[in-house]
Amino acid sequence: MNIIDGTVASPKGFQATGLHAGLKKNKMDLGVIYSEKPAKAAAVYTTNQVKAAPIYVTKEAMQEPTIQAVVVNSGYANACTGEIGLQHAKQMQQVTADHLGVTADKVAVASTGVIGKIMPIDLVEKGIQKIDIVDCEPYHFHEAILTTDTTTKEIVVQAKINGETVTIAGAAKGSGMIHPNMATMLAFITTDAEISQELLQDLLSEKTETTFNQITVDGDTSTNDMVLVLANGMAGNTTIEKGTEGYDTFVAMFQLVSETLAKMIAKDGEGATKLIEVQVNGATDDLAARMIAKKIVGSMLVKTAMFGEDPNWGRIICAIGYAETKIDPEKVDMWIGSVQVLKSSQPQAFDEEAIKPILEQDKIVIAVDMNLGDAKGAAWGCDLTYKYVEVNALYHT
């Protein structure tokens, strides 16, 4: 398995592009992914009870889970916009279908941006009609889906499966309002692998739990989140079957793509200066380990301590205590980087100067051993900075 340079259009049979439609000032704000043949599709969506119009439109298209195109706008979330918002999402779907020569039920729709603003649909429609999927720059799609992100997020991996080169690529956006089950994030994964839709959906649902759902920036779950996977089968491999070596390879590739995108989103949290990774071992089961890890990385007090480069382990064990899972408060071991700060829940003397360079890094690893079992889990987040407040205080304006 190799990580290669590329875009969401790197798998065989995919094209992608983006352009400036006028929804944002001087930035690309409209993107399209297109598959030469209808692709088997899998998706997971926000768990927020308030859902944006594109979520409903895409869910309807996914009733028969074969998708050939995806249209995405940024700048306007098209959430809490009532019947007119639903109409606009359907217009985006239909205009894209007409322009690309596919049926509307083969088009997925996604939006991201400010909640509650009515989208200038005329600009969106004109932009879609300018899309050229033949003479295009796929990287522009990665740029077009961003909001407050400071960088694009992409990864492409390749491996041999059943004698053929199979590629999986992913592009994502997400910076604030991040607390999945899902969060304010969009992720699009493309692959030329031949695999059943049922297996693809099972794999996405499983890996979402250990990757995208294990990141948090600010504890807010968005109205628009979606992870969409398209598999068009154009690599020419024989169908990937569960329990085979080919399946194991595909799972490893999918895990790498999903986890890498998740970490990129966490690292690019609004105003963030540090990626925080929490590793929990010795838990009673995997779910408990993941819950503990996410409580730690989601704690505002832990986030501010990491921003202030303060080795305040008391905030960490406090977060463990309210993780709503079984723990033994007398058995916890803890490390910040390579420095052990707690053993059997007792403070360990450590050199402040030794831990200082660890806290100055742009990635800080907090490791916890619960000493209750063999299960493990991880979660990713970022520090909470003055800049986060500034970005969000001015987001609407």
N, C-alpha and C positions, 0 to 999 in steps of 0.2 A: 504494500500500500504506500502510495507516494502523494504528498501534497504538491500541487503544481500551481503555477500562475494561471489565472483565468477568471472567468466571470460566470454568472448564472446561466449564460448561454453556452458554456463549454461542452456539456454533454451533446452527443450527436442529435441533430434534428431540432435543436432549440435556437431561437433568436430572441434578442431582447434589445430594448432601446429606451431612451428617455428624452424629454425636451422641456423647454420652458413654455408653459401655456398661459402664464400670466396670473397664476394663483398666488405666487410669492414674488417678491421683488428680486429680480436679477438672479434667480436660482431655478434649476430644473425642478419641475413639480408634477410631472405626468410621465408614467412609465408603463411599458407593456412587455410581457413575456409571451412568446408564441411557440407552439410546437408544430412541426410539419405534419404530424399525425396526432389524432386524439390520444391523450395520455390518461392512464389510470391515475386517479387522484385520491389523496387522503388529506384530512384537515382536522385541526383542533382550534377551538375558539375561546374567546374571553368567557370567564364565568361570571362577570358582572351582570346583574339582572337588567341593567340599562345597556342595551346593545345598539351600536350604530347601524344605520340602514344597510350598508354594504354587507354586514354579517348576515342579515336576513336574506339578501339577494343571493349571496354565495351559498348559503345553506340550502336554498331552494335548488340552485343549479347542481349541488352535490347529491341530490336525491338519486340521480343516476350518476355515480362518481367517475365521470369521464370529462376531463377539461382540456381544452386546446389553447386557451388564451387567458391571460390575467391582465387586468387593467388596474392601475394604482395611481391615486393622486395624493399629494401632500399639501399641507396648508389649511385644509378644511377637513375636519373629522366626519362631517355629515352625520353627527350624532345629536340626538335630542332636537331634531329638525322636523318631526312629524311626517305627515303624508307627503309633503313636498320633497322631503329628504329621501323617502323611499322611491318616489317617482324619479328623482335625479339619479339614484343608484341604478335603477332599471334602465334609464336613458344611457348612462355610461356603458352598461352591459350591451344594449342593443346597438348603439353606434359603433362600438368596438367590433361586435359580431359582423355588422354590415361591412365595415371597412376591411376586415380581414377575411371575409368570405366564409364565416362559420355560423352555426346557429347560436342564438343567444344563450341557450342552456348549456353551451360549452364554454362560457366565459365567466370567470370568477372576478369579483370586484372587491377592492380594498381601498380604504381611505385612512388618512392620519392627519392630525392637525388640531385646530381649535374647535372645541365642542360648542354647539349651539348656533353657529353661523351658517346661514344659507349659502350653499356653494354656487358660484357663478357658472351655471351649467353650460351657458353658451361658450364660455372660454374653454371648458373641458371638452365639449364636442368638437370645437374647431381644432383643439390640440390633437385629439384622437385622429381626426381626419388628415393631420399632417404626418402621422406616424409612418415611417418607412422601415419595414422589418427586413428589407433586403440590403439596402445600403445604409447600415446603421452602426452605432458604437454601443455594444452591450453594456459597457461600464457606465454609460449614462443612466441606465436603469437604476444602478446602485445609488447614484447621486439623487435621482428624482424622488426616491421614497423617503429621504431624510427630513427631519424637522429640526430639533435643537441638537441633533447629533453633531459631533465635531469631525467625524470621519466615517467613511463607508465601512461596511462590515461584510466580508466575503471570504469564502474558502472553497477550494476545488481539490478533490482527491480522486485518485485513479487506482485500480487494481485489476488483476486478471480474475475473472470469474467464469468457470466453465469454458476456458480457452479463449475468451474474448476480453478485450479491455473495456471495463465499465467505469463510468465517471459519475460522481455525485458532486453537485455544486450547490452552494447556498449563498444567499444574500439576505441581509436583515437590516432593520432599523430599530432604534430604541435608545432612549437616553434618560427620560424622566417618566413619572407615573408608571414605574416598573415594580410590579409585585405579582408575577404570574401566579397563576391559575387563570388565565394568562395575564399579561400586563400590557403597557402601551408599547407593544412591539409587534412588528410584522416580520415574518420570516418566510422566504420562498426557497424551496429546495427542489432542484431538478435532477433527474437522472435518466440515462438512456438504458437502464437495466430492464430486463423482462422479468416481472414479478407480479403476482396476483394482487388485485386491489385489497383483498381482505388481509393478506399478509402485510402489505404496505401500511394499512390503517392500524393494525395491531402493533407494528413496530413503531410508528409515529407516536401512538398513545403511550406506549411503554417508555420510550426514550424522552418524551416530553416531561414525564414525571421526574426524571433524574437530571435533566439539563435545563430546559427553558423554565420549568416550574421551580427551579432551585436558585433563581436569581432574584435579587431585590435591590432597588435603589432607594425608594421612599415609602413603600408600603401601600401605594395606591394602585388598584387594579383598574385598568382602562376599559373603555367601552368598545374599543375597535380591534382588539388583538386577534391575531390569526397566525397559525403556521400552516402553510399549504405545501404539499409535496406532489410533484408530477413525475410520472415514470412512463416514458413513451416506448420503451422496448427496442430502440433503434441500435443498441449495441450489438444485437444479434446473438446474445447468449441464450442458451436453453433456459427455460423458466426456472427461476431460483426457488428451491423447495426448502421448507423448514427441516432442520436436522441434518443438512448437508454442509460440506466444507464451503461451498459457494455462499450459502446463507450466512455462515459464521463470518465470512469475509465482508459480506454486504452489511451485516449488523455492525461490525467494527468500523467500517467506513461511515455509516450513518451516525454512529455514536460520536465519532470524531467531528463530523460536520456540525451536529447539533450542539455539542459541548463547546466547540470553538466559537460558534456564533453567540451562544449564551454568555460566555466569558467576555466577548467583545462588547456586548451590550452592557454588561455590568461595569466593565472598565470605563466605558464612555458615559457613565451616569452624569447627569447635569452638574457641572462644576467640579466633578471628581478629580482628585489628584492621585488616588491610590486604588488599586484593585485589592479587595479583601477576599481571600479564599479561606473557608473554614472546613477542616477535615475532621470528621467524627468517627472514631473507631470504638469497638467494644460495646456497642449498643445492643438492646434486646432483639431488635429486628431492623431491617433496612429503612422502613418508614419512620421509625423512632429516630434513627440516626439522621435522616434527612430533616425531620422536624426540628431537632436540636440545632443542626447546622444553620438552618434558615432563621431560627429565632436569634441566634448569635449575630449573624451577618445583617439581620434586619433591625437590630437594636439601635436606636438613635444615639444612645449613650456610647455604645461600642464604636459607632461610626465617627462620632465627634472625638472620641479618645484617639482613634487612629489618625484622624486629621491633625490633632494636636500632638501626635507622636508621644502619647502618654501610655505607658504599659500598665494601664489600670485593669488588671485581671478581675477585679471585683465586679465590674460591669458585665464581663463575659459569663461568670458563674451565675450571676443574677439572671441573665437571659436563659441559661440552661434550666434554671429552676422553674420558669414559667412556660416551658416547652410543652406542657400538657401530655407528657409521656412518662413512663416509669423511669426513675433514676434512683440512685443511692447517693445522697449528698455527702457521704463520707468517703467515697471511692474515686472521685474525679481527679485525673491527671490532666495537666494543661501545659502547652508550650506556645510561646509567641516566637515564631521563627524557630531557631535552634535552641532557644533558651527556655528551660523548664521553670515555670513560675508557680506551679501547684503540683503536689504529689499527695495522693490519698486525701485530697481536699485541704491539705495543709500548705501554707505559704512556704515557698522555697527562696532562700536568699539568692539574689542574682545581682550581677554587676550592672548598674545603670548605664555605664559607658559601653558595655558589651551589647546591650539591647538597643541602644540609640541608633546605630547604623541600620539595624533591621527595620526599625520604624520609619527611617528616612527613605526606604525603598519605595518604588511605585507599585510594588506588589507585596502584600503582607500575608503570610500564612499563619493562621491560628489552628493548632491541632489539639484535639480533646480525646482522651480515652475514658470512656464511661466505666470500663472494667466490669461489665455485666454480661457480655456475650461476644459473638464474633461479627455482628453486623456493622456495616459502615455506610457512610454517606457524606456528601459534600454540598456546599452552597457557595454562591459567589455574590459579592456586592461591592460597594465602594464607600469611601469616606463621605461625610456630610460637611460641606464647606460653606463659607460666606457666599460663594458664587452661585450655589444652588438656590439660595434665597433670592439673589438678584435676578437670575434667569427666570424663575417662576413668578416673581413679583411683576415682571414686565412681559410675561408670555403672551397675554391677550392683546397687548398694545404694540 
